[in-house]
Amino acid sequence: MGRLALMIARADPRSKLYAVAERQAGYFTAAQALEAGYSRASQHYHQKVGNWRREGHGVYRLERFPRTPEEPYVRLMLWSRDRGGKIQAALSHETALQAYELSDVMPASIHLSVPKGFRKEPPAGVRLHRQDLPASDVTERDGYRITTPLRTLLDAAASSLSAEQLEAAVQDALEQGLVRKRLLEEAIAEAPVDVKARFASIELS
């Protein structure tokens, strides 16, 4: 065991939990707290005295952890986890466009893509898109999962996003180097007919 790994293994529960919460905008699950060394009784105690705030079934947040704009996304990732604790959701569609700053889209809801077999009812203000995404279409970013820029553009083209916003998103992605034109063209060639038609109506420069 390396020195760093040994130090982590010997760390006290508070340090272990903070390391987890730091990667998740202050959030953590009851299972993660248990793994860090907090018994069920101690978890109840920390919630009762106000050190932790309950943010959903089996989800907590460190009360004094600094707030960040991304924390709603992180909270939804933990909400989407399956019984094994694996996160199922990824930001997608208009919300992914906004996160990447592609076009000026301002979605009224948070858009999440989840597997087709996902059964949880979404919280208020959340719109689910059921699609089985390959691992290559999803990336990690600031404590949450998000569709890649290329997948995001393809999903946007299949949505009700206006032609003007779609064109702006494509141009922004190309100019920022988030998507290569050749790869976009190859993806469009393999896309459904309706998606091809949407891209055919805009100019790829």
C-alpha positions, 0 to 999 in steps of 0.5 A, a space after each residue: 500500500 502506498 503512502 497516500 493510500 495508507 494515509 487515506 485508510 488511516 484518516 478519521 471518519 470526518 476527513 473521509 466524509 469531507 473528501 467525498 462531500 468535496 467532490 459532490 458539492 457538499 452532498 453525500 449518501 447515507 451509504 457513503 457516510 457509513 463507509 467513511 465510518 459513521 454508524 446509523 446512530 451517529 448519522 441521526 445525531 449529526 442530522 439532529 444537531 444540524 451538522 448535516 442537512 437531509 436533502 432526500 431519501 438517504 442523501 445529506 449535505 454538510 450544513 456549512 459547505 459553500 454553496 455552488 451553482 452546480 449543486 442542484 445537478 449533484 443532488 439529482 445525480 444522487 437522487 437517480 442512484 440505483 439500489 447499488 448506489 450507481 448514478 443513473 442520470 446525466 445532464 442532457 439536452 437543453 440543460 447540457 447546452 446551458 452547462 457548456 454555454 452553447 447558445 443562449 438557451 435558458 431551459 425552464 426545467 432541468 433535463 436529465 437522460 436516464 436509462 429506459 428502465 428507470 422507474 423513479 418519478 422526477 422531482 418538480 422542475 425535472 424532465 426525464 429523457 429515457 435513452 440508453 446512452 453508451 459510456 462514450 456519450 457521457 462524461 464527468 464534470 464538477 461532481 455530476 454526469 453530463 452528455 458529451 458536447 457531440 451527444 448533446 448537439 444530437 439530442 438537441 437536434 432531436 428535441 423541440 429546440 428552435 432552429 436558431 438556437 440549434 445553429 447557435 449551439 453548433 457554431 459555439 461548439 465548433 468555435 470553442 473546439 468542443 466538437 470537431 466538424 468531421 466527427 459531427 458530420 460523421 455522427 449526423 450521417 448515422 443519425 435518424 432521418 429527422 435529426 439529419 433534416 434538422 442539421 441540413 437546415 443549418 450551415 456547418 462552418 
